[in-house]
Every structure is written in C-alpha cells, then in structure tokens.
C-alpha cells in the first residue's frame, strides 16, 4: 500500500494502524523514506505518535549493538522539524550510553524526560540509579530507583 492510498482514508485511527503495520514491515533501506512520508500526514499528532512507536520499537532492539549509531543518525535526519521525535532519539542515545556504560553526563540524565528517567531507574547502571534515587524528577522515579538499589543490596 502506498502513502497516497493511506491518506485517502479519512479515519485517523485506521491510518494510524496502517502506518504501524507499514513501519513494522519496512525494509531497512526504505525506513527513512517511509518515516518521512508518514510524517507528512495532515494529522501531525497521529503521525508523530506512529513514528514514535516505531522509533521506540526499533531503538529497543538496536541500542545494544553497533548498528544503533548509524540508524539513529538516519532517523535524526528523517525527523528534522519534529522536536519531540528528535528529543526521543537523543534520549535513546543517552539510555544506550548509560546502559552500555559508555561516557555520559549525570546532568544530561537529570535534565531528561520522565520517560527516560523511569526507564533508567529500572535499569542496571548502579551509578545512574543512585543519581535518580536521590534526584529523580518525580516521586515515582525516585521510588523505582530506590527499590532497584534495595533489591541489589539484598542479593
């Protein structure tokens, strides 16, 4: 199915589902083009939501490996003009650095979204978890981090 056919459907919920299916099945060489085309949908919020789900799914599978960096660069170019999507890609890169114990800055983690702080608080990097247990943005983030630290100390 091509994007023009999808856009002819007036129901944004159906378009959303079709976009998710298309993004799930896209071949790597066609991914950037498809993301760009989805982002041309007149319902900007729905289109960004579909692409966000795609970015989260792909990043979750790619972040541990070396293919992540090239993919993230391509997706950054594909999402120019969409600040929320660009921010999510930056946060996936920070999550990757924290999870793989690559260089990262505590201030970057503390300035990140609740999404990233919570994801990191539930992770395995003790330094990051300690930072979030003390200074995480929300009570939930601090609690999740403290619970993780307490679980580690009891083992």
N, C-alpha and C positions, 0 to 999 in steps of 0.2 A: 504494500500500500504506500502511496506517496503522500507527502505532506499536503499537497493541494487537495487530495481526496479527504484527508482527515479534517482539514479546515472547513470543508463544506458541511460538516456535521455541526448543527447549532448547539448541541448539548455538550457543555464543557466537561461534564463528568465522563461521558463516553470518550471524548477526545483525550482526556487525562489517561484513561485506561489503555487506549490505543497507543499513546505515547510511551507509557511504561512498557508495554509489550514490545514496541519497536526498539526502545532503548535497551531492553534486556537481550534482544536478539542481534543487535547491530555488530557487524564485524569491526575489529579494531581500526582498520584503515578508514572506515566510514563514520566512526564515532563522532569526531569533531564536527563534521558536516551535519550530522543528524541533530546533535545538541544545538548547533546554531539555528537550524531550521525550526526545531521545537520552540526555541526562544523567540521566534517571530510570531507566535500565536497571539491574536489580539487580546486574549485573556492572560495578561502578563503574570499575574499571581499564580494561576493554574500552571502555566508553562514553567515558571521557576520552580514550583513545587515538584513537578515531574522530573525536571533536571536535577533538583536537589536529591531526590530519592535515588536517582541514577548515580550521582556523584558519591553519595554515601555507600551505596552497594559496591561500586567499583573500588573506591578507596579502601573499604574494609578488606577486600580481597587482595589488593595490590600493595598496601603500605609496608608489609614486612619485606618485600623484595625490591630488587634494583629497578624493576620496570616502573615503579611508582613515580620516580622523579620525572621521567620523560612524559608519562601520562599526565601528571599534574601540570606540567608546563603547557601541554597541548590544551588541557581543559581550562587553564587560566586564560589562554588566548581566546578560546571559544566562548567564555563567559564575560568578556570585556563588556562593560556597560551594565553589569548586573552585580552591584556591590555585595549583596548578601551571598551570592554564589561564590564570588571571589574570596570573601571572608571565610566561608566554609572550607574552601580549598586550602587557604593559609592555615586554618586550624587543623585540618587533617595533616598538613606537613609538620605542624608543631606536635601533634599527637604522635606522629611517626618518630620524630626526634626523641620525645620523652620515652616512648615505648621501647625503642631500639637503643636507648642510652647514647644517642648522638648529642652533639652540643645543642643546648637550648638555654634560654634565659628565664629565671623564675618570674621576672616582671611580665614577660610575654604571657606566661600561663595565668598569672593573676589578672591580667587585662583581658583575658579571653572570655568567651561566652559561657553561660551556664552549661550549655551542651558539652563543650569541651572540658570544662572543669569537672563535671559529673562523670564523664567518660574516663577522664584521667584518674579521678578519685577511686574509681572501681578497678583501676589497672594494677600494674605490678611494679612500677618505679617508686621505690620507697621514698626517695628524696621528694619527688613530686607530690606524693600522698601526704607526707609530713607538712609540706607547704600548704596544701589545701586543707588539711585538718586544722591548721592554725588560722589561715587567712582566706579560705574559700569564700566566694561571694555570698552564698546562701547557707542557711542552716542545714538544708538537705545535703549540700556538697560537703560541708564540714563533718556532718554526721557519717556520711558514706566513707569519707577518708578515715575518720577515727575508727569506725567499725573495721575497716580493712587493716589498719595498724594493730588494733587489738587482736584481731584474728591471727595476724602474723606472729605476734608476741606470745600467743598461747600455744603455738605449734612448736 
